[in-house]
Each structure stands twice: as C-alpha cells, then as structure tokens.
Amino acid sequence: MLQCFKGDSDKLQRQLDGYRFPVYATEFCPRNKTEWEARSSEFNCNTDNSSYACLPNENITELLEFCYPLQIISIESGKVL
C-alpha cells in the first residue's frame, strides 16, 4: 500500500510498507527545534509513550520519519549520519 500526503509543513510524504507502525519517506528531516516540534505534533508524538524520529533507512538511501511507540530508539552503530 502506498499513500502520499502533504502534512502541515507542506512537504510530500510517502507511507512505506513493511513496518509495524506508520513510516514515511521524507525529503528532509527537521533542521531546528521549532521544525522538530512541528513534525512531532503533526505525527501526534506528544505523549509520554512515543517519540518522533527522522533517520536514514538501513541503506542510507532515503530519510524516514515516524512516531516510534517507545521513548528510546535503539539504533545500530554506524547507521546514523
């Protein structure tokens, strides 16, 4: 299933299959605290049980953003830019 939409930030996002929760390909990650908070809010990640993330995929070929269902994200060493 492929879904595309424009969020409040007016950037095109494409939902990706194969994840246990909604994950979207994005053109860029937030560049400052204000953008980070806006994206977190857009994903409804403002609870104590979730956290917004924007990271490269495992092949470092595109950026992914999502609301992770836990506060701490385990990231494999060498996988973050």
N, C-alpha and C positions, 0 to 999 in steps of 0.2 A: 504494500500500500504506500502510495506517495502522496503527500499533502504539501501544498505550498501556501504560505500566507505572509502577509506583511503585518508585523507587530506594531506597537506604538512608536517604535524607533523608525518605522517605515523602511526597514530593510527586509529583503526577501529571505525567507527561511524555508527549508525543505525538510520535512519529517522523514526520518530514516527507519527502516525496518530492522529487526534483529536485536532489539534491546528490550529489557524488562520494563522500561519506563520510557516516556516520550523523549527522543533525542533528535535534535535538529542540526543540519548543516548550516553554517552561517558564513557570511563574508568576512566578518571581523569580530574580535572579542572586545568587550568594553575597555576603553583606554584610560578611564579615571573612575574615581569613587562614585560620582554622580551617574555616569553611564552604567556602572556595575549595579547600583541600587535600582535604577530604572529597569534594567533587564531582569533582575531578581524579582522585582514586583510584577513584571509582565508574565513571568513564569509562575507566579504565586509561590515563591520560595521564601516567604516571610514568616515561616513558622520555626519553632524550636526543633522540629523533626526533619528538616530538609535544608539543603544549601544549593545555591546556584553555582554552576561551573561552566567554564568555557575553556576547552582544551583541544589540542590536535588529536586526530584519530591515531590509531596504532601505527599507521604507515606514514604519519606526518604529511598527509596529502590534502587534508581539509580540516577546518575547525568545526568542533561540535559544541553545542551548548544545550544544557539540560538542567532540570531541577532534580538533584540527587536526593533520594529518600533518606539519607543519613547526614549528620553534621560533618563527619570526617570522611574524606575520599582517599582511598588507598591508591597511590599512583606508582607504577613500576619505575624504578630508577632508570634514567636516561630517556624517558618518554615525554618529557615536558621541555618546551623550547626555552 
